[in-house]
């Protein structure tokens, strides 16, 4: 049996939090925030444990509230801002990825 345990520290919610931690410069955070608000495409890539999910969660917090956000995830890890988190899995998809006892 093979499994994966992922633990997230819920201390970064916005790009400004990454500035406080020293991960981003204020200029980089402002550029990314403006890019998200303008609807530009952003690619986030990196190796295991590089902080991709943390960055995506912080980027998604910059998405204006009037925008609709849909994510397709096998394992639900992204939160698109307060009050915008939801999970929906079709039964056929659920049975393909999750075994029931």
C-alpha positions as CSV (number, residue, x, y, z in Angstrom):
1,X,0.0,0.0,0.0
2,X,1.3,3.4,-0.9
3,X,0.1,6.7,0.5
4,X,0.9,10.3,0.9
5,X,0.5,12.5,3.8
6,X,0.4,16.2,3.1
7,X,0.4,18.8,5.9
8,X,-0.1,22.5,5.3
9,X,0.7,25.3,7.7
10,X,-2.2,27.7,7.4
11,X,-0.3,30.9,8.0
12,X,-0.2,32.2,4.4
13,X,-3.4,33.4,2.9
14,X,-2.4,36.4,0.7
15,X,0.6,37.5,-1.3
16,X,1.4,40.0,1.5
17,X,2.0,37.1,3.8
18,X,4.7,35.8,1.5
19,X,6.3,39.2,1.6
20,X,6.4,39.1,5.4
21,X,7.9,35.6,5.3
22,X,10.6,36.8,2.8
23,X,9.4,34.5,0.0
24,X,8.5,37.4,-2.3
25,X,9.6,41.0,-2.5
26,X,7.0,43.7,-2.2
27,X,7.4,44.5,-5.9
28,X,7.0,40.9,-6.9
29,X,3.8,40.6,-4.8
30,X,2.4,43.8,-6.3
31,X,3.2,42.6,-9.8
32,X,1.5,39.2,-9.2
33,X,-1.5,40.8,-7.5
34,X,-2.0,43.1,-10.5
35,X,-1.5,40.2,-12.9
36,X,-4.2,38.2,-11.2
37,X,-6.6,41.1,-11.1
38,X,-6.0,41.8,-14.8
39,X,-6.9,38.2,-15.6
40,X,-3.5,37.3,-17.0
41,X,-2.3,33.7,-17.1
42,X,0.3,32.7,-14.6
43,X,2.2,29.4,-14.6
44,X,3.3,28.0,-11.2
45,X,5.7,25.1,-11.3
46,X,8.3,23.5,-9.1
47,X,9.4,20.3,-7.5
48,X,7.9,18.4,-4.6
49,X,7.5,20.6,-1.5
50,X,8.5,23.8,-3.4
51,X,5.4,25.7,-2.3
52,X,3.3,25.5,-5.4
53,X,0.0,25.0,-3.5
54,X,0.9,27.8,-1.1
55,X,1.6,30.1,-4.0
56,X,-1.6,29.1,-5.8
57,X,-3.7,29.7,-2.6
58,X,-2.1,33.2,-2.2
59,X,-2.7,34.0,-5.8
60,X,-6.3,32.9,-5.7
61,X,-6.9,35.2,-2.8
62,X,-6.2,38.1,-5.2
63,X,-9.0,37.0,-7.6
64,X,-11.8,39.6,-7.5
65,X,-14.9,38.4,-5.7
66,X,-17.1,38.9,-8.8
67,X,-15.1,36.2,-10.7
68,X,-16.2,32.6,-10.8
69,X,-13.5,30.1,-9.8
70,X,-13.6,26.4,-10.8
71,X,-10.8,24.0,-10.0
72,X,-10.5,20.4,-10.9
73,X,-8.4,18.6,-8.4
74,X,-7.9,14.9,-7.6
75,X,-7.1,15.9,-4.0
76,X,-8.7,19.1,-2.8
77,X,-5.9,21.4,-1.7
78,X,-6.8,24.8,-3.1
79,X,-8.9,27.4,-1.3
80,X,-10.1,30.3,-3.4
81,X,-10.5,32.9,-0.7
82,X,-12.9,33.1,2.3
83,X,-16.4,31.8,1.5
84,X,-15.3,30.5,-2.0
85,X,-14.1,27.1,-1.1
86,X,-16.2,24.2,-2.3
87,X,-15.7,20.6,-3.3
88,X,-17.7,18.7,-5.8
89,X,-16.8,15.3,-7.2
90,X,-19.0,13.4,-9.6
91,X,-19.8,9.8,-8.5
92,X,-18.0,8.4,-11.5
93,X,-14.8,10.4,-10.7
94,X,-15.1,9.5,-7.0
95,X,-15.1,5.8,-7.7
96,X,-12.2,6.1,-10.1
97,X,-10.0,7.7,-7.4
98,X,-11.3,6.6,-4.1
99,X,-11.9,3.0,-3.0
100,X,-14.8,2.5,-0.6
101,X,-14.6,-0.2,2.1
